[in-house]
């Protein structure tokens, strides 16, 4: 039905745009524009004393990138960044998966335990960083009281563990990254596990799987044959004796 303000769908579209416009303006002002400005400065010969004089139509060059790439420590810093990113992400997902599998079932105090799992993620990063600094302090830290010799976890580049040279500081920040963000993976994995039918776990247990294995990968059998379903992605593939899938 059309009126003075257009159709109902057009009115709803305008109302939705009006509701999201404040957030959109703030995002453009605080995130998008500074990002574009930083990209533009990366291609210009800018210094702090005259950075406000650099405009959109300034002199663009690739000298900044050439200078950074030719620096002696660039490639080692790049490798450390990649190792930190990949290892921290993989470890946080692995810990989140283990926590989701462990807290999937019903037990007394489950809500309290699940809520406590989220503390590392929801706590202010300044507070948890200070906590780790105190715990890992080589003079009065709690962790070093359990060691025979004090270790400067946050400032020692290399150390010996079981006769091997290990990057102490890098492993420490990877552990902090995994501890800080594993609750995020825990939330998504737990939500996916709880959305799956309980029949998949029951069928896996009947087939001889242990409870952890049943939660990780469940198998269901159809009446006319068997079809194996992946617990993680929900996909199914028919067995050789069956031509159809139950999913």
C-alpha positions as CSV (number, residue, x, y, z in Angstrom):
1,X,0.0,0.0,0.0
2,X,1.3,3.4,-1.0
3,X,0.9,6.6,0.9
4,X,2.5,10.0,1.1
5,X,5.6,8.5,2.5
6,X,5.9,5.7,-0.1
7,X,5.3,2.0,0.4
8,X,5.6,0.3,3.8
9,X,8.9,-1.3,2.7
10,X,10.4,2.1,1.8
11,X,9.3,3.6,5.1
12,X,10.9,0.7,7.0
13,X,14.1,1.1,4.9
14,X,14.2,4.8,5.8
15,X,13.6,4.1,9.5
16,X,16.4,1.5,9.5
17,X,18.8,3.9,7.8
18,X,17.9,6.6,10.4
19,X,18.6,4.2,13.2
20,X,22.0,3.0,12.0
21,X,23.1,6.4,10.8
22,X,24.7,7.5,14.2
23,X,26.7,4.3,14.3
24,X,27.6,4.6,10.7
25,X,28.8,8.2,11.1
26,X,30.9,7.3,14.2
27,X,32.5,4.3,12.4
28,X,33.4,6.4,9.4
29,X,34.8,9.1,11.6
30,X,36.7,7.0,14.1
31,X,37.7,4.0,12.0
32,X,37.5,4.4,8.2
33,X,38.8,8.0,7.8
34,X,41.9,7.4,10.1
35,X,42.7,4.2,8.2
36,X,42.5,5.9,4.8
37,X,44.7,8.7,6.2
38,X,47.3,6.3,7.5
39,X,47.4,4.5,4.1
40,X,47.8,7.8,2.4
41,X,50.7,8.8,4.7
42,X,52.4,5.5,4.1
43,X,53.0,6.6,0.5
44,X,54.3,10.1,1.4
45,X,57.4,11.6,2.8
46,X,55.7,12.7,6.1
47,X,57.3,13.8,9.4
48,X,55.7,14.6,12.7
49,X,56.6,18.2,12.5
50,X,54.8,18.7,9.2
51,X,52.3,15.9,9.1
52,X,49.4,18.3,9.1
53,X,50.6,19.9,5.9
54,X,50.4,16.6,4.0
55,X,47.3,16.6,1.8
56,X,45.6,14.2,-0.5
57,X,47.4,15.5,-3.6
58,X,50.9,15.3,-2.0
59,X,54.0,13.6,-3.5
60,X,53.5,9.8,-3.4
61,X,56.4,7.5,-3.4
62,X,57.4,3.9,-2.4
63,X,60.6,5.0,-0.6
64,X,59.0,4.2,2.8
65,X,58.3,0.6,1.9
66,X,61.8,0.2,0.3
67,X,63.4,1.5,3.5
68,X,61.4,-0.8,5.7
69,X,61.9,-3.9,3.6
70,X,65.7,-3.4,3.3
71,X,66.1,-3.0,7.1
72,X,68.1,-5.9,8.6
73,X,65.5,-6.8,11.2
74,X,62.4,-6.6,9.0
75,X,62.2,-10.3,7.9
76,X,62.9,-11.7,11.4
77,X,60.2,-9.4,12.8
78,X,57.8,-10.5,10.0
79,X,58.5,-14.2,10.8
80,X,58.0,-13.6,14.5
81,X,54.7,-11.8,13.8
82,X,53.5,-14.7,11.6
83,X,54.5,-17.3,14.2
84,X,52.8,-15.3,17.0
85,X,49.6,-14.9,14.9
86,X,49.3,-18.5,13.7
87,X,50.3,-20.2,16.9
88,X,48.2,-17.9,19.1
89,X,45.1,-18.4,17.0
90,X,45.5,-22.1,16.7
91,X,46.2,-22.6,20.4
92,X,43.2,-20.5,21.4
93,X,40.9,-22.5,19.1
94,X,42.3,-25.8,20.5
95,X,41.8,-24.7,24.1
96,X,38.3,-23.4,23.2
97,X,37.5,-26.8,21.6
98,X,38.6,-28.7,24.7
99,X,36.7,-26.4,27.0
100,X,33.6,-26.7,24.9
101,X,33.7,-30.5,24.9
102,X,34.3,-30.6,28.6
103,X,31.5,-28.2,29.5
104,X,29.0,-29.4,27.0
105,X,27.2,-31.8,29.3
106,X,25.0,-31.1,32.3
107,X,26.6,-31.0,35.8
108,X,26.1,-29.0,39.0
109,X,27.4,-25.5,38.7
110,X,27.6,-25.6,35.0
111,X,26.4,-22.0,34.5
112,X,28.9,-20.6,37.0
113,X,31.8,-22.5,35.4
114,X,30.8,-21.4,31.9
115,X,30.6,-17.8,33.1
116,X,34.0,-18.0,34.7
117,X,35.5,-19.3,31.4
118,X,34.7,-15.9,29.9
119,X,36.6,-13.9,32.5
120,X,39.9,-13.7,30.4
121,X,38.0,-12.3,27.4
122,X,35.7,-9.8,29.1
123,X,38.3,-8.5,31.6
124,X,40.1,-5.3,30.7
125,X,43.2,-6.0,28.8
126,X,45.2,-3.6,31.0
127,X,44.2,-5.5,34.1
128,X,45.0,-8.9,32.8
129,X,48.3,-7.7,31.3
130,X,49.3,-6.3,34.7
131,X,48.3,-9.6,36.3
132,X,50.6,-11.6,34.0
133,X,53.4,-9.1,34.5
134,X,53.2,-9.7,38.3
135,X,52.9,-13.4,38.0
136,X,55.9,-13.7,35.6
137,X,58.1,-11.2,37.4
138,X,61.6,-12.8,37.9
139,X,62.0,-11.3,41.4
140,X,58.7,-11.8,43.2
141,X,56.5,-13.5,40.6
142,X,54.4,-16.5,41.6
143,X,55.5,-18.6,38.6
144,X,59.2,-18.2,39.4
145,X,58.7,-19.5,43.0
146,X,58.1,-22.9,41.4
147,X,61.3,-22.9,39.3
148,X,64.8,-23.7,40.4
149,X,66.2,-20.6,38.7
150,X,64.2,-17.4,38.0
151,X,63.3,-16.8,34.4
152,X,62.5,-13.3,32.8
153,X,59.6,-14.5,30.7
154,X,58.8,-11.1,29.2
155,X,62.4,-9.9,28.5
156,X,64.5,-13.0,27.9
157,X,64.8,-13.7,24.2
158,X,66.3,-17.2,24.4
159,X,66.3,-19.8,27.0
160,X,67.1,-23.5,27.5
161,X,64.4,-26.1,28.0
162,X,65.2,-29.8,28.0
163,X,68.5,-29.0,26.3
164,X,66.9,-27.0,23.5
165,X,67.0,-23.3,22.8
166,X,63.5,-21.8,22.9
167,X,62.2,-18.3,22.4
168,X,61.0,-17.5,25.9
169,X,59.4,-14.1,25.3
170,X,57.7,-15.2,22.1
171,X,56.3,-18.3,23.7
172,X,55.1,-16.2,26.7
173,X,53.1,-13.8,24.5
174,X,51.7,-16.7,22.5
175,X,50.5,-18.3,25.7
176,X,48.9,-15.0,26.8
177,X,47.2,-14.6,23.4
178,X,45.7,-18.1,23.7
179,X,44.6,-17.6,27.3
180,X,43.1,-14.2,26.5
181,X,41.0,-15.2,23.4
182,X,40.2,-18.9,23.9
183,X,36.8,-18.0,25.5
184,X,35.8,-16.4,22.1
185,X,36.4,-19.8,20.4
186,X,34.7,-21.5,23.3
187,X,31.5,-19.6,22.8
188,X,31.2,-20.4,19.1
189,X,32.2,-24.0,19.3
190,X,29.9,-24.7,22.3
191,X,27.0,-23.0,20.5
192,X,27.6,-25.3,17.5
193,X,27.8,-28.4,19.6
194,X,24.6,-27.6,21.5
195,X,22.8,-27.0,18.2
196,X,23.5,-30.5,17.0
197,X,20.9,-33.3,17.7
198,X,21.6,-35.5,20.7
199,X,20.9,-38.5,18.5
200,X,24.3,-38.1,16.9
201,X,26.1,-38.6,20.2
202,X,23.8,-41.6,21.0
203,X,24.6,-43.2,17.7
204,X,28.3,-42.7,18.1
205,X,28.2,-44.2,21.6
206,X,26.3,-47.2,20.3
207,X,29.0,-47.6,17.6
208,X,31.6,-47.9,20.3
209,X,33.0,-44.3,20.5
210,X,34.0,-42.8,23.8
211,X,32.1,-39.7,25.0
212,X,34.9,-37.3,23.9
213,X,35.1,-38.9,20.5
214,X,31.3,-38.9,20.2
215,X,31.3,-35.2,20.9
216,X,34.0,-34.5,18.4
217,X,32.8,-36.7,15.5
218,X,29.5,-38.5,15.6
219,X,28.1,-41.1,13.2
220,X,24.5,-41.8,12.4
221,X,23.1,-44.8,10.6
222,X,20.1,-44.8,8.4
223,X,17.7,-47.7,8.2
224,X,18.6,-48.6,4.6
225,X,22.4,-48.3,5.1
226,X,24.9,-46.3,7.0
227,X,25.8,-42.6,6.5
228,X,28.6,-41.0,8.5
229,X,28.1,-37.4,9.6
230,X,30.8,-35.1,10.7
231,X,30.1,-33.5,14.1
232,X,32.2,-30.4,13.4
233,X,30.9,-29.3,10.0
234,X,27.6,-31.2,9.9
235,X,28.3,-32.8,6.5
236,X,27.5,-36.4,5.7
237,X,28.8,-38.9,3.2
238,X,27.1,-42.2,2.4
239,X,28.8,-45.5,3.0
240,X,29.5,-47.9,0.2
241,X,26.4,-49.9,1.0
242,X,24.1,-46.9,0.8
243,X,23.4,-44.4,-2.0
244,X,21.6,-41.8,0.0
245,X,22.6,-39.6,2.9
246,X,20.3,-39.0,5.9
247,X,21.4,-35.3,6.3
